[in-house]
Amino acid sequence: MMATPKYLEFALGEKAALLREVHHRVNNNLQILSSLLSLQGRQSDDRTKTILGEAASRVRAMALIHQQIHAHSSLVNIDLRAYLQNLCRSIISMARDRTEIAVDGDRLELGIDRAMPLGLLLNELLSSSAKHGRSEDGVARIRILLRQTPTGFQVAVSDEGPGRSETSRNDLSWHMVKALTRQLRGEVSCVTRSGFVVRLDIPLTPSGVSDDQQRRCALGDAPEAAL
C-alpha cells in the first residue's frame, strides 16, 4: 500500500518536530553543564577557576549551535554570521575587561557536522583575542571577517594586540585550533602586523554533498547524489 502525499507530509512534519525537540533538549543539557562548571569555578582557586571557565565557554559554544537550529527553520544548516553574533555576545559577557567584537562579510550557511568544530575553533580564537589581544588602552577590539571563496570559505579573526608569545601559541587552546582545523581539512595561518590576525581557509564539504542536500536528507528526502 503506497503512502499518500498527505500522509508523507504529516510524517515529515512529525520527524521535523522530533528533531527540533532533540536539539532543544541537547541545548538545555549543555547549558546546565556550562552553568555547573561556572558555579564550581567560583568555589575554586584562580588556576582551577580559569580552567573551568574555559571549559564552560566551550560547552556554551556547542550549545549555541543546537539553540540556533531549534529556533530557526533549518534543522541541519546554520547561518554562520548569526551564530557568530550570539557567540560574540557570550564571549563579551564573560570577559573581565572591555571587549568589542564586530562581525562582517558574506552570509554563509554550514551543516551542523561542520558548524560544530568551526564553532569550537572560533570560540578558542575569540577567547584568545579577548585575553591577549588588548591594545594600549586596555580594550580588546576584535574583528571577524567572513568571505566566500571559489573553493570554500575564509574566516579571519584579528585584534589590535601585540601578538602571541611562543608560550601562548603552544597551549591547549592553540592545539585545539590546529586539531579542529585539520578536522575541517582546512589551513590556519597567523600574521603579526599592526595587530594579530588568524586566517582560516576551509574547503567545501569533502563529501561533495551540498548543505541543501544535507537538509533534504535529514528530512527523509535525499537526492540520489546524497545517498
KEMIGU-897935 format. One record per residue: residue number from 0; residue in three letters; x, y, z of N, C-alpha, C in turn. Coordinates in Angstrom, 1 decimal. Example, Ala and Ser with C-alpha at 12.3 -4.5 7.8 and 13.67 -1.06 7.14 Angstrom:
    k    r     n.x     n.y     n.z    ca.x    ca.y    ca.z     c.x     c.y     c.z
    0  Ala    13.2    -5.7     7.8    12.3    -4.5     7.8    13.2    -3.3     7.8
    1  Ser    12.8    -2.2     7.1    13.7    -1.1     7.1    12.9     0.0     7.9
//
This chain:
    k    r     n.x     n.y     n.z    ca.x    ca.y    ca.z     c.x     c.y     c.z
    0  Met     0.8    -1.2     0.0     0.0     0.0     0.0     0.9     1.3     0.0
    1  Met     0.7     2.1    -1.0     1.5     3.3    -1.1     1.0     4.4    -0.2
    2  Ala     1.9     5.1     0.4     1.6     6.2     1.3     1.1     7.4     0.4
    3  Thr     0.1     8.1     0.9    -0.4     9.2     0.2     0.4    10.4     0.5
    4  Pro     0.4    11.4    -0.5     1.2    12.6    -0.3     0.9    13.3     1.1
    5  Lys    -0.4    13.3     1.5    -0.8    13.9     2.7    -0.2    13.2     3.9
    6  Tyr    -0.1    11.9     3.9     0.5    11.1     4.9     2.0    11.4     5.0
    7  Leu     2.6    11.4     3.8     4.1    11.7     3.8     4.4    13.1     4.4
    8  Glu     3.6    14.0     4.0     3.7    15.4     4.6     3.6    15.4     6.1
    9  Phe     2.6    14.6     6.6     2.4    14.5     8.0     3.6    13.9     8.7
   10  Ala     4.1    12.8     8.1     5.3    12.0     8.7     6.5    12.9     8.7
   11  Leu     6.7    13.7     7.6     7.9    14.5     7.6     7.8    15.6     8.6
   12  Gly     6.6    16.2     8.8     6.3    17.2     9.9     6.6    16.6    11.3
   13  Glu     6.2    15.4    11.5     6.5    14.7    12.8     8.0    14.6    13.0
   14  Lys     8.7    14.1    11.9    10.1    13.9    12.0    10.8    15.2    12.3
   15  Ala    10.4    16.3    11.7    11.0    17.6    11.9    10.8    18.1    13.3
   16  Ala     9.6    17.8    13.9     9.3    18.2    15.2    10.1    17.5    16.2
   17  Leu    10.3    16.2    16.0    11.2    15.4    16.8    12.6    15.8    16.8
   18  Leu    13.1    16.1    15.6    14.5    16.6    15.5    14.7    17.9    16.2
   19  Arg    13.7    18.8    16.1    13.8    20.1    16.8    13.8    19.9    18.3
   20  Glu    13.0    19.0    18.8    12.9    18.7    20.2    14.2    18.2    20.7
   21  Val    14.9    17.3    19.9    16.2    16.8    20.3    17.2    17.9    20.5
   22  His    17.2    18.8    19.5    18.2    19.9    19.6    17.9    20.8    20.8
   23  His    16.6    21.0    21.1    16.2    21.8    22.3    16.7    21.1    23.6
   24  Arg    16.5    19.8    23.7    16.9    19.1    24.9    18.4    19.1    25.0
   25  Val    19.1    18.9    23.9    20.6    18.9    24.0    21.1    20.3    24.4
   26  Asn    20.5    21.3    23.8    20.9    22.7    24.2    20.7    22.9    25.7
   27  Asn    19.5    22.5    26.2    19.2    22.7    27.7    20.3    21.9    28.5
   28  Asn    20.6    20.7    28.1    21.6    19.9    28.9    22.9    20.5    28.9
   29  Leu    23.3    21.0    27.7    24.7    21.7    27.6    24.7    23.0    28.4
   30  Gln    23.6    23.7    28.4    23.5    25.0    29.2    23.7    24.7    30.7
   31  Ile    23.0    23.6    31.1    23.1    23.2    32.6    24.5    22.8    32.9
   32  Leu    25.2    22.0    32.0    26.6    21.6    32.2    27.5    22.9    32.3
   33  Ser    27.3    23.8    31.4    28.1    25.0    31.4    27.9    25.8    32.8
   34  Ser    26.6    25.9    33.2    26.3    26.6    34.5    27.0    25.9    35.7
   35  Leu    27.0    24.5    35.7    27.6    23.8    36.7    29.1    24.0    36.8
   36  Leu    29.7    24.1    35.6    31.2    24.3    35.6    31.5    25.7    36.1
   37  Ser    30.7    26.7    35.7    30.9    28.1    36.2    30.7    28.2    37.7
   38  Leu    29.7    27.5    38.2    29.4    27.5    39.7    30.6    26.9    40.4
   39  Gln    31.1    25.8    39.9    32.2    25.1    40.5    33.4    26.0    40.5
   40  Gly    33.6    26.7    39.4    34.8    27.6    39.3    34.8    28.7    40.4
   41  Arg    33.6    29.2    40.8    33.5    30.2    41.8    34.0    29.8    43.2
   42  Gln    34.1    28.5    43.4    34.5    27.9    44.7    35.9    27.3    44.6
   43  Ser    36.6    27.7    43.5    37.9    27.1    43.3    39.0    28.2    43.3
   44  Asp    40.3    27.7    43.4    41.4    28.7    43.3    41.5    29.3    41.9
   45  Asp    42.3    30.3    41.7    42.3    31.0    40.4    42.7    30.2    39.2
   46  Arg    43.6    29.3    39.4    44.0    28.5    38.2    42.9    27.5    37.8
   47  Thr    42.3    26.9    38.8    41.2    26.0    38.5    40.0    26.7    38.0
   48  Lys    39.7    27.9    38.5    38.6    28.8    38.0    38.8    29.1    36.6
   49  Thr    40.0    29.4    36.2    40.3    29.7    34.8    40.0    28.5    33.9
   50  Ile    40.5    27.3    34.3    40.3    26.1    33.5    38.8    25.7    33.4
   51  Leu    38.1    25.8    34.5    36.7    25.5    34.4    35.9    26.6    33.6
   52  Gly    36.3    27.8    33.7    35.7    28.9    32.9    35.9    28.6    31.4
   53  Glu    37.1    28.2    31.0    37.4    27.9    29.6    36.5    26.7    29.1
   54  Ala    36.4    25.7    30.0    35.6    24.5    29.7    34.1    24.9    29.5
   55  Ala    33.6    25.8    30.4    32.2    26.3    30.3    32.0    27.0    29.0
   56  Ser    33.0    27.8    28.6    32.9    28.6    27.3    32.8    27.7    26.1
   57  Arg    33.5    26.6    26.1    33.5    25.6    25.0    32.1    24.9    25.0
   58  Val    31.6    24.6    26.2    30.3    23.9    26.2    29.2    24.9    25.7
   59  Arg    29.3    26.2    26.0    28.3    27.2    25.5    28.4    27.3    24.0
   60  Ala    29.6    27.2    23.5    29.8    27.3    22.0    29.1    26.2    21.3
   61  Met    29.1    25.0    21.9    28.4    23.9    21.3    26.9    24.0    21.5
   62  Ala    26.5    24.5    22.7    25.0    24.7    23.0    24.4    25.7    22.0
   63  Leu    25.1    26.7    21.6    24.6    27.7    20.7    24.2    27.2    19.4
   64  Ile    25.0    26.2    18.9    24.6    25.5    17.6    23.3    24.9    17.7
   65  His    23.0    24.1    18.8    21.7    23.5    18.9    20.6    24.5    19.2
   66  Gln    20.9    25.5    19.9    19.9    26.6    20.2    19.5    27.2    18.9
   67  Gln    20.4    27.5    18.0    20.1    28.2    16.7    19.3    27.3    15.8
   68  Ile    19.6    26.0    15.8    18.9    25.1    14.9    17.4    24.9    15.5
   69  His    17.3    24.9    16.8    15.9    24.7    17.4    15.1    26.0    17.1
   70  Ala    15.7    27.2    17.1    15.0    28.4    17.0    14.7    28.8    15.5
   71  His    15.4    28.2    14.5    15.2    28.6    13.2    14.6    27.5    12.3
   72  Ser    14.3    27.8    11.1    13.6    26.8    10.2    14.4    25.6     9.8
   73  Ser    15.7    25.8     9.6    16.5    24.7     9.1    16.9    23.8    10.3
   74  Leu    16.8    22.5    10.0    17.2    21.5    11.0    18.6    21.0    10.9
   75  Val    19.3    21.4     9.8    20.6    20.9     9.5    21.6    22.1     9.4
   76  Asn    21.2    23.1     8.7    22.2    24.2     8.4    22.0    25.3     9.4
   77  Ile    23.1    26.0     9.7    23.0    27.2    10.5    23.6    28.4     9.7
   78  Asp    23.1    29.6    10.0    23.6    30.8     9.5    24.9    31.2    10.3
   79  Leu    26.0    31.1     9.7    27.3    31.2    10.4    27.4    32.6    11.0
   80  Arg    27.0    33.6    10.3    27.1    35.0    10.8    26.2    35.2    12.0
   81  Ala    24.9    34.7    12.0    24.0    34.8    13.1    24.6    34.1    14.3
   82  Tyr    25.2    32.9    14.1    25.8    32.1    15.2    26.9    32.9    15.8
   83  Leu    27.7    33.5    15.0    28.9    34.2    15.5    28.5    35.4    16.3
   84  Gln    27.4    36.1    15.9    26.9    37.2    16.7    26.5    36.7    18.1
   85  Asn    25.8    35.6    18.2    25.4    35.0    19.5    26.7    34.6    20.3
   86  Leu    27.7    34.0    19.6    28.9    33.6    20.3    29.7    34.8    20.8
   87  Cys    29.7    35.9    20.0    30.4    37.1    20.4    29.8    37.7    21.7
   88  Arg    28.4    37.7    21.8    27.8    38.2    23.0    28.1    37.4    24.2
   89  Ser    28.3    36.0    24.0    28.7    35.2    25.1    30.1    35.5    25.5
   90  Ile    31.0    35.7    24.6    32.4    36.0    24.9    32.5    37.3    25.6
   91  Ile    31.8    38.3    25.1    31.8    39.6    25.7    31.3    39.6    27.2
   92  Ser    30.2    38.8    27.4    29.6    38.7    28.7    30.6    38.1    29.8
   93  Met    31.5    37.2    29.2    32.4    36.5    30.1    33.7    37.2    30.3
   94  Ala    34.0    38.2    29.4    35.3    38.9    29.5    35.4    39.8    30.8
   95  Arg    36.6    39.8    31.4    36.7    40.6    32.6    36.9    42.1    32.3
   96  Asp    37.4    42.5    31.1    37.6    43.8    30.8    36.8    44.1    29.5
   97  Arg    36.8    45.4    29.1    36.0    45.8    27.9    36.5    45.1    26.7
   98  Thr    35.5    44.6    26.0    35.8    43.8    24.8    34.7    44.2    23.7
   99  Glu    35.2    44.5    22.5    34.4    44.8    21.4    34.6    43.9    20.2
  100  Ile    33.6    43.3    19.7    33.7    42.4    18.6    32.8    42.7    17.4
  101  Ala    33.3    42.8    16.2    32.5    43.1    15.1    32.5    42.0    14.1
  102  Val    31.4    41.6    13.5    31.3    40.5    12.5    30.9    41.1    11.2
  103  Asp    31.7    40.9    10.1    31.5    41.5     8.8    31.7    40.4     7.8
  104  Gly    31.2    40.7     6.5    31.5    39.8     5.4    30.2    39.1     4.9
  105  Asp    30.5    38.0     4.2    29.4    37.3     3.4    28.6    36.5     4.4
  106  Arg    27.4    36.2     3.9    26.5    35.3     4.6    26.8    33.9     4.2
  107  Leu    27.1    33.0     5.2    27.5    31.6     4.9    26.6    30.7     5.7
  108  Glu    26.2    29.6     5.1    25.5    28.5     5.8    26.3    27.2     5.9
  109  Leu    26.3    26.6     7.0    27.0    25.4     7.2    26.1    24.3     7.8
  110  Gly    26.4    23.0     7.4    25.8    21.9     8.1    26.3    21.8     9.5
  111  Ile    25.5    21.2    10.4    25.9    21.0    11.8    27.2    20.3    12.0
  112  Asp    27.5    19.3    11.1    28.7    18.5    11.3    29.9    19.3    11.1
  113  Arg    29.8    20.4    10.3    31.0    21.3    10.1    30.9    22.5    11.0
  114  Ala    29.7    22.9    11.4    29.5    24.1    12.2    30.0    23.9    13.6
  115  Met    29.8    22.6    14.1    30.2    22.3    15.5    31.8    22.5    15.7
  116  Pro    32.6    21.8    14.9    34.1    22.1    15.1    34.5    23.5    14.8
  117  Leu    33.8    24.1    13.8    34.2    25.5    13.5    33.8    26.4    14.6
  118  Gly    32.6    26.2    15.2    32.2    27.0    16.4    33.2    26.9    17.5
  119  Leu    33.6    25.7    17.8    34.6    25.5    18.9    35.9    26.2    18.5
  120  Leu    36.3    26.1    17.3    37.6    26.7    16.8    37.5    28.2    17.0
  121  Leu    36.4    28.8    16.5    36.3    30.3    16.6    36.1    30.7    18.1
  122  Asn    35.5    29.9    18.9    35.5    30.2    20.4    36.9    30.3    21.0
  123  Glu    37.8    29.4    20.5    39.1    29.5    21.0    39.8    30.7    20.6
  124  Leu    39.7    31.1    19.3    40.3    32.3    18.7    39.8    33.6    19.4
  125  Leu    38.5    33.7    19.6    37.9    34.8    20.2    38.3    35.0    21.7
  126  Ser    38.3    33.8    22.4    38.7    33.9    23.8    40.2    34.3    23.9
  127  Ser    41.0    33.8    23.0    42.4    34.2    23.0    42.6    35.6    22.7
  128  Ser    41.9    36.2    21.8    42.0    37.6    21.5    41.4    38.5    22.6
  129  Ala    40.4    38.0    23.3    39.8    38.7    24.4    40.8    38.8    25.6
  130  Lys    41.7    37.7    25.6    42.6    37.6    26.7    44.0    38.3    26.4
  131  His    44.5    38.1    25.2    45.8    38.5    24.8    45.8    39.7    23.8
  132  Gly    44.7    40.0    23.2    44.7    41.0    22.1    44.3    42.4    22.5
  133  Arg    44.6    42.8    23.7    44.2    44.1    24.1    45.2    45.2    23.7
  134  Ser    44.7    46.3    23.2    45.5    47.5    22.8    46.0    48.2    24.0
  135  Glu    46.8    49.3    23.8    47.4    50.0    24.9    46.4    50.6    25.9
  136  Asp    45.1    50.9    25.4    44.1    51.5    26.3    43.4    50.4    27.1
  137  Gly    43.8    49.1    26.9    43.2    48.1    27.7    41.9    47.4    27.0
  138  Val    41.5    47.9    25.9    40.3    47.4    25.2    40.7    46.4    24.2
  139  Ala    39.9    45.3    24.2    40.1    44.2    23.1    39.2    44.5    22.0
  140  Arg    39.7    45.0    20.9    38.9    45.2    19.7    39.2    44.1    18.7
  141  Ile    38.1    43.3    18.5    38.3    42.1    17.7    37.3    42.2    16.4
  142  Arg    37.8    41.8    15.3    37.0    41.8    14.1    37.0    40.4    13.5
  143  Ile    35.9    39.9    13.0    35.7    38.7    12.3    35.3    39.0    10.9
  144  Leu    36.0    38.5     9.9    35.6    38.7     8.5    35.3    37.4     7.9
  145  Leu    34.1    37.2     7.3    33.7    36.0     6.6    33.8    36.3     5.1
  146  Arg    34.3    35.4     4.3    34.4    35.6     2.9    34.3    34.2     2.2
  147  Gln    33.3    34.2     1.2    33.2    33.0     0.4    34.2    33.0    -0.7
  148  Thr    34.8    31.8    -1.0    35.8    31.7    -2.0    35.4    30.7    -3.0
  149  Pro    36.0    30.6    -4.2    35.6    29.6    -5.2    35.7    28.2    -4.7
  150  Thr    36.6    27.9    -3.7    36.8    26.5    -3.2    36.2    26.3    -1.8
  151  Gly    35.6    27.3    -1.2    35.1    27.1     0.1    34.8    28.5     0.8
  152  Phe    35.4    28.7     1.9    35.2    30.0     2.6    36.4    30.3     3.5
  153  Gln    36.5    31.6     3.8    37.7    32.0     4.6    37.1    32.8     5.8
  154  Val    37.7    32.6     7.0    37.4    33.3     8.2    38.7    33.9     8.7
  155  Ala    38.7    35.2     9.0    39.8    35.9     9.6    39.4    36.5    10.9
  156  Val    40.2    36.3    11.9    39.9    36.9    13.3    41.1    37.7    13.6
  157  Ser    40.9    39.0    13.8    42.0    40.0    14.0    41.8    40.8    15.3
  158  Asp    42.8    41.2    15.9    42.8    42.1    17.1    43.9    43.1    17.0
  159  Glu    43.9    44.0    17.9    44.9    45.1    17.9    46.0    44.9    19.0
  160  Gly    46.1    43.6    19.5    47.1    43.3    20.5    48.5    43.2    19.9
  161  Pro    49.5    42.9    20.8    50.9    42.8    20.4    51.2    41.5    19.7
  162  Gly    50.3    40.6    19.6    50.6    39.2    19.0    50.6    38.2    20.1
  163  Arg    51.1    37.0    19.8    51.1    35.9    20.8    52.5    35.4    21.0
  164  Ser    52.9    35.2    22.3    54.2    34.6    22.6    54.2    33.1    22.2
  165  Glu    55.4    32.6    22.2    55.5    31.1    21.9    54.8    30.3    22.9
  166  Thr    54.8    30.8    24.2    54.1    30.0    25.2    52.6    30.0    25.0
  167  Ser    52.0    31.1    24.7    50.5    31.2    24.5    50.1    30.4    23.2
  168  Arg    51.1    30.3    22.2    50.7    29.6    21.0    51.1    28.1    21.1
  169  Asn    51.4    27.7    22.3    51.7    26.3    22.4    50.9    25.7    23.5
  170  Asp    49.8    26.4    23.9    48.9    25.9    25.0    47.8    25.1    24.4
  171  Leu    46.9    24.6    25.3    45.8    23.7    24.9    44.9    24.4    23.8
  172  Ser    44.7    25.7    24.0    43.8    26.4    23.0    44.3    26.3    21.6
  173  Trp    45.6    26.6    21.4    46.2    26.5    20.1    46.3    25.1    19.5
  174  His    46.5    24.1    20.4    46.5    22.7    20.0    45.1    22.4    19.5
  175  Met    44.0    22.9    20.1    42.6    22.7    19.7    42.4    23.3    18.3
  176  Val    42.9    24.6    18.2    42.7    25.3    16.9    43.3    24.4    15.8
  177  Lys    44.5    23.9    15.9    45.1    23.1    14.9    44.4    21.8    14.6
  178  Ala    44.0    21.2    15.7    43.3    19.9    15.6    41.9    20.1    14.9
  179  Leu    41.2    21.1    15.3    39.9    21.3    14.7    40.0    21.8    13.2
  180  Thr    41.0    22.5    12.9    41.3    22.9    11.5    41.6    21.7    10.6
  181  Arg    42.3    20.8    11.2    42.6    19.5    10.5    41.3    18.7    10.3
  182  Gln    40.5    18.7    11.3    39.2    18.0    11.2    38.3    18.6    10.0
  183  Leu    38.4    19.9     9.8    37.7    20.5     8.8    38.4    20.5     7.4
  184  Arg    39.6    19.9     7.4    40.5    19.8     6.3    40.9    21.1     5.7
  185  Gly    41.1    22.1     6.7    41.4    23.4     6.3    42.8    23.7     6.6
  186  Glu    43.2    25.0     6.5    44.5    25.5     6.8    44.4    26.7     7.7
  187  Val    45.3    26.9     8.6    45.3    28.1     9.5    46.7    28.8     9.4
  188  Ser    46.6    30.1     9.3    47.9    30.9     9.3    47.8    32.1    10.2
  189  Cys    48.9    32.6    10.7    48.9    33.7    11.7    49.8    34.8    11.1
  190  Val    49.4    36.0    11.3    50.2    37.1    10.9    50.2    38.2    12.0
  191  Thr    51.4    38.7    12.4    51.5    39.8    13.3    52.0    41.0    12.6
  192  Arg    51.0    41.9    12.3    51.3    43.1    11.6    50.2    44.1    11.9
  193  Ser    50.5    45.2    12.7    49.5    46.1    13.2    48.4    45.4    13.9
  194  Gly    48.8    44.5    14.8    47.9    43.6    15.5    48.2    42.2    15.2
  195  Phe    47.2    41.3    15.5    47.4    39.9    15.3    46.2    39.4    14.5
  196  Val    46.5    38.6    13.4    45.4    38.1    12.6    45.6    36.6    12.4
  197  Val    44.5    35.8    12.6    44.5    34.4    12.3    43.5    34.2    11.1
  198  Arg    44.0    33.5    10.1    43.1    33.3     8.9    42.9    31.8     8.7
  199  Leu    41.7    31.4     8.6    41.3    30.0     8.3    40.8    29.9     6.9
  200  Asp    41.3    28.9     6.2    40.8    28.6     4.8    40.2    27.3     4.9
  201  Ile    38.9    27.2     4.7    38.1    26.0     4.9    37.5    25.6     3.5
  202  Pro    37.8    24.3     3.0    37.3    23.9     1.7    35.8    23.6     1.8
  203  Leu    35.2    23.4     0.6    33.8    22.9     0.6    33.7    21.5     1.2
  204  Thr    32.5    21.1     1.5    32.3    19.8     2.2    33.0    18.7     1.5
  205  Pro    33.9    18.0     2.1    34.7    16.9     1.5    33.8    15.9     0.8
  206  Ser    32.6    15.6     1.3    31.8    14.6     0.7    31.2    15.1    -0.6
  207  Gly    31.2    16.4    -0.9    30.6    16.9    -2.1    29.1    17.0    -2.0
  208  Val    28.6    16.8    -0.8    27.1    17.0    -0.6    26.9    18.4    -0.2
  209  Ser    26.0    19.1    -0.8    25.7    20.5    -0.5    24.9    20.6     0.8
  210  Asp    24.9    21.8     1.4    24.1    22.0     2.6    22.6    21.7     2.3
  211  Asp    22.1    22.1     1.1    20.7    21.8     0.8    20.4    20.3     0.7
  212  Gln    21.3    19.6     0.2    21.2    18.1     0.1    21.2    17.5     1.5
  213  Gln    22.1    18.0     2.4    22.1    17.5     3.8    20.8    17.8     4.5
  214  Arg    20.2    19.0     4.2    18.9    19.3     4.9    17.8    18.4     4.4
  215  Arg    17.8    18.1     3.0    16.7    17.3     2.5    16.9    15.8     3.0
  216  Cys    18.2    15.4     3.1    18.4    14.1     3.6    17.9    13.9     5.0
  217  Ala    18.1    14.9     5.9    17.7    14.9     7.3    16.2    14.8     7.4
  218  Leu    15.5    15.3     6.4    14.0    15.3     6.4    13.5    14.1     5.6
  219  Gly    14.3    13.2     5.2    13.9    12.0     4.5    13.6    12.2     3.0
  220  Asp    14.2    13.2     2.4    14.0    13.5     1.0    15.3    13.6     0.3
  221  Ala    16.2    12.6     0.5    17.6    12.7     0.0    17.6    12.4    -1.5
  222  Pro    18.3    13.3    -2.3    18.5    13.0    -3.7    19.5    11.9    -3.9
  223  Glu    19.5    11.3    -5.1    20.4    10.1    -5.3    21.8    10.5    -5.1
  224  Ala    22.3    11.7    -5.4    23.7    12.1    -5.2    24.1    12.1    -3.8
  225  Ala    23.1    12.2    -2.9    23.5    12.2    -1.4    23.4    10.9    -0.8
  226  Leu    23.0     9.8    -1.5    22.8     8.5    -0.9    24.1     7.7    -1.0
//
